[in-house]
Amino acid sequence: MSASPFRLDGKTVLISGAGGGIGRSMVAGFRAAGANVIGADRDADLLAGLDLAGQVLFELSDPAATRAAIERYIAEHGAPDAVVSNAGFTRAESLEHLDDDVWASEIAINLNGAYAMTDPIVTAMAQRGAGSLVFISSVNGLAHFGNPAYSAAKAGLIAYARALAVERGAQGIRANAICPGSVRTPAWDHRLAADPTVLDNVLPHYPLGRMVLPQEVANAAIFLCSDAASGITGTTLTVDAGLTAGNLRFVDEVLRGK
């Protein structure tokens, strides 16, 4: 019996932000699919308890250090078969929270750092003739839901994935983006601490009536990295409980009169 194209047995996958809420689900999901996982994060303590074949440590806000860490890894181990650029951060929730420093910080972590991490890997993948990259963007990269600097960076990741798909496809490289909606991770803790009823206002916007689970984002990434998605590149896959399909709250409040 031939192996399932959805499996990743024997493949090596590097996941950034592996110690975070989505990252930990990514590690578990990719391991269950048979992959050897290299965890990347800014601190080894964040990777504690994960089933990893190796780790790479760097701070995404420092592109030179990020690139150097990745180049050392490639020199020692070669390029991974797939990369999930998952790490991200935001705190500036509206335009009023922005200034030059905040804008620069969120662009540095969410966009510039992702480029510094993946660019050396793309070069090595192209030399090998195969590789898959998945960028965890956001619905914020498709429409405005707040967090303007983060949104600009996440839109940039979509554009970068498309550039790689178009310009590196001939070298066997695929690049895709995933756009999650609200995912119930510790990133929501500060909002819930400030207002325990905040989800009462969030969930009516989602046709499925719930937030996305971290493992659902991981499942989409596993699919895009697998041979089951061998003909898919340059795409944006929303994992958003239906948020970007339309305006449920408008339908309920204006048309249905709820």
Legacy VTK file of the C-alpha trace (Angstrom):
# vtk DataFile Version 3.0
C-alpha trace
ASCII
DATASET POLYDATA
POINTS 258 float
0.000 0.000 0.000
1.384 3.418 -0.949
1.942 5.998 1.751
-0.783 8.569 2.296
0.020 11.914 0.627
-1.164 13.586 3.825
1.694 12.023 5.811
5.080 13.662 6.400
7.085 10.616 7.447
10.808 11.278 7.348
10.373 14.959 6.502
11.971 17.725 8.564
9.842 20.766 9.329
11.061 23.955 10.989
8.374 25.825 12.956
8.987 29.328 14.291
7.175 30.456 17.404
7.034 26.782 18.339
6.605 27.549 22.024
3.453 29.642 21.558
-0.199 28.676 21.644
-0.504 27.834 17.956
3.124 26.701 17.781
2.701 23.950 20.348
-0.293 22.583 18.452
1.793 22.763 15.283
4.552 20.696 16.851
2.104 18.051 18.091
0.281 17.899 14.780
3.374 17.636 12.620
4.831 14.976 14.908
1.585 12.981 14.635
1.894 13.242 10.842
5.387 11.681 11.045
7.575 14.761 10.647
10.767 15.515 12.509
10.214 18.972 13.973
12.821 21.661 14.529
11.462 24.188 17.002
12.478 27.817 16.644
11.833 30.500 19.245
13.579 33.275 21.109
14.258 31.313 24.313
14.961 27.636 24.980
12.634 27.716 27.987
9.705 28.362 25.641
10.424 25.040 23.912
10.466 22.985 27.103
8.415 19.799 26.965
8.046 19.731 23.188
8.838 16.617 21.139
11.573 18.138 18.992
14.362 16.775 16.833
16.293 20.013 17.318
15.944 23.695 18.028
17.107 27.057 16.716
17.081 30.161 18.899
16.870 33.726 17.628
15.033 36.989 18.206
12.970 37.927 15.156
13.327 41.639 15.871
17.064 41.236 15.110
17.209 40.244 11.418
20.994 39.843 11.298
21.007 37.462 14.281
17.997 35.594 12.873
19.674 35.109 9.502
22.945 34.040 11.148
21.197 31.435 13.326
19.386 29.964 10.324
22.542 29.920 8.213
24.371 28.040 10.976
21.549 25.500 11.127
21.605 24.987 7.349
25.392 24.622 7.324
25.166 21.875 9.956
21.967 20.077 8.941
20.920 21.230 5.477
17.640 22.881 4.595
14.448 21.538 6.150
11.854 20.034 3.826
9.265 22.546 4.978
9.020 25.698 7.064
6.071 27.117 8.968
6.674 30.798 9.688
4.326 31.044 12.648
5.808 33.508 15.145
3.986 36.797 15.545
3.163 39.545 18.003
0.868 42.560 18.381
-0.305 44.919 21.087
-1.232 48.105 19.184
-4.942 47.468 18.693
-5.949 50.700 16.932
-4.375 53.677 15.196
-4.383 55.594 18.479
-1.880 53.109 19.896
0.675 53.658 17.136
3.817 55.731 16.958
6.993 55.291 14.931
8.582 52.923 17.444
5.508 50.708 17.834
4.998 50.538 14.075
8.646 49.627 13.479
8.577 46.980 16.206
5.512 45.160 14.899
6.709 45.267 11.291
10.144 44.025 12.410
8.799 40.996 14.254
5.900 40.014 12.002
7.341 40.718 8.549
11.040 41.564 8.493
11.902 38.732 10.870
9.947 36.229 8.778
11.900 37.316 5.702
15.282 37.111 7.476
14.412 33.609 8.697
13.102 32.186 5.440
15.351 33.843 2.848
18.415 31.650 3.557
16.186 28.586 3.656
14.621 29.460 0.309
18.098 29.729 -1.222
19.052 26.293 0.114
15.723 24.766 -0.948
16.165 26.168 -4.462
19.614 24.613 -4.713
18.117 21.281 -3.661
15.138 21.668 -5.997
12.307 21.207 -3.500
10.709 22.803 -0.472
7.474 24.099 1.017
6.853 27.243 3.038
3.728 28.178 4.955
3.320 31.657 6.391
0.832 32.143 9.210
-0.734 35.424 8.205
-4.130 36.574 9.516
-7.580 37.668 8.437
-6.146 41.080 9.376
-4.079 40.815 6.207
-7.275 40.533 4.140
-9.519 43.155 5.762
-9.254 45.536 8.671
-10.157 44.115 12.078
-7.878 46.380 14.121
-4.171 46.066 14.974
-3.052 48.222 12.018
0.729 47.638 12.137
0.271 43.890 12.624
-2.256 43.911 9.771
0.180 45.641 7.441
2.847 43.067 8.279
0.479 40.128 7.798
-0.608 41.487 4.419
3.088 41.688 3.584
3.512 37.993 4.367
0.795 37.142 1.846
2.578 39.211 -0.798
5.910 37.599 0.050
4.422 34.100 -0.206
3.060 34.952 -3.645
6.425 36.328 -4.737
8.134 33.096 -3.705
5.471 31.008 -5.431
5.902 32.890 -8.696
9.664 33.406 -8.731
10.858 30.181 -7.105
8.305 27.699 -8.405
10.663 26.575 -11.148
13.090 25.474 -8.413
10.427 23.228 -6.872
9.434 25.599 -4.073
5.846 26.054 -2.971
4.756 28.932 -0.731
1.326 29.519 0.764
-0.271 31.602 3.498
-2.827 30.701 6.144
-5.101 33.417 7.510
-6.569 32.441 10.872
-9.377 34.352 12.504
-9.546 34.647 16.268
-7.687 31.708 17.811
-8.100 31.006 21.515
-4.496 31.151 22.647
-2.813 32.972 25.563
-2.618 36.031 23.283
-6.239 36.662 24.254
-5.527 36.629 27.986
-4.905 40.367 28.292
-8.185 41.161 26.533
-10.141 38.764 28.739
-8.448 40.136 31.855
-9.522 43.639 30.892
-13.066 42.563 29.959
-14.269 39.022 30.819
-17.303 39.526 28.539
-15.271 40.415 25.443
-16.124 37.134 23.691
-19.809 38.038 23.905
-19.002 40.748 21.367
-16.537 38.695 19.329
-18.378 35.449 18.663
-21.493 36.922 16.947
-19.205 37.894 14.042
-18.294 34.238 13.375
-20.732 32.065 11.402
-19.549 28.942 13.244
-20.277 30.736 16.521
-16.868 30.009 18.010
-13.201 30.843 17.849
-10.801 28.745 15.816
-8.823 26.086 17.691
-5.014 26.066 17.464
-5.026 22.525 16.115
-7.266 23.615 13.243
-4.601 26.067 12.111
-2.012 23.318 12.517
-4.075 20.918 10.394
-4.155 23.443 7.551
-0.375 23.898 7.754
0.209 20.136 7.752
-1.920 19.806 4.623
-0.107 22.601 2.780
3.297 21.107 3.648
2.289 17.630 2.528
2.316 16.024 -0.911
-1.484 16.183 -0.805
-1.017 19.890 -1.624
1.705 19.323 -4.226
-0.142 21.390 -6.839
-1.002 24.252 -4.504
1.192 27.335 -4.328
0.667 31.071 -4.018
-2.668 30.597 -2.266
-4.214 32.074 0.857
-6.247 29.672 2.989
-8.572 31.199 5.570
-9.097 29.255 8.788
-11.491 31.726 10.332
-14.778 30.041 11.333
-16.398 31.837 8.399
-15.500 35.418 9.374
-14.390 36.593 5.927
-17.226 34.805 4.098
-19.535 37.696 4.921
-20.950 39.918 7.648
-23.096 37.703 9.882
-23.751 40.498 12.370
-25.094 42.729 9.587
-27.388 39.923 8.435
-28.622 39.244 11.983
-29.055 42.836 13.141
-30.140 44.603 9.955
-31.883 41.965 7.866
-33.200 39.556 10.491
-33.777 42.237 13.090
-32.309 40.232 15.945
LINES 1 259
258 0 1 2 3 4 5 6 7 8 9 10 11 12 13 14 15 16 17 18 19 20 21 22 23 24 25 26 27 28 29 30 31 32 33 34 35 36 37 38 39 40 41 42 43 44 45 46 47 48 49 50 51 52 53 54 55 56 57 58 59 60 61 62 63 64 65 66 67 68 69 70 71 72 73 74 75 76 77 78 79 80 81 82 83 84 85 86 87 88 89 90 91 92 93 94 95 96 97 98 99 100 101 102 103 104 105 106 107 108 109 110 111 112 113 114 115 116 117 118 119 120 121 122 123 124 125 126 127 128 129 130 131 132 133 134 135 136 137 138 139 140 141 142 143 144 145 146 147 148 149 150 151 152 153 154 155 156 157 158 159 160 161 162 163 164 165 166 167 168 169 170 171 172 173 174 175 176 177 178 179 180 181 182 183 184 185 186 187 188 189 190 191 192 193 194 195 196 197 198 199 200 201 202 203 204 205 206 207 208 209 210 211 212 213 214 215 216 217 218 219 220 221 222 223 224 225 226 227 228 229 230 231 232 233 234 235 236 237 238 239 240 241 242 243 244 245 246 247 248 249 250 251 252 253 254 255 256 257
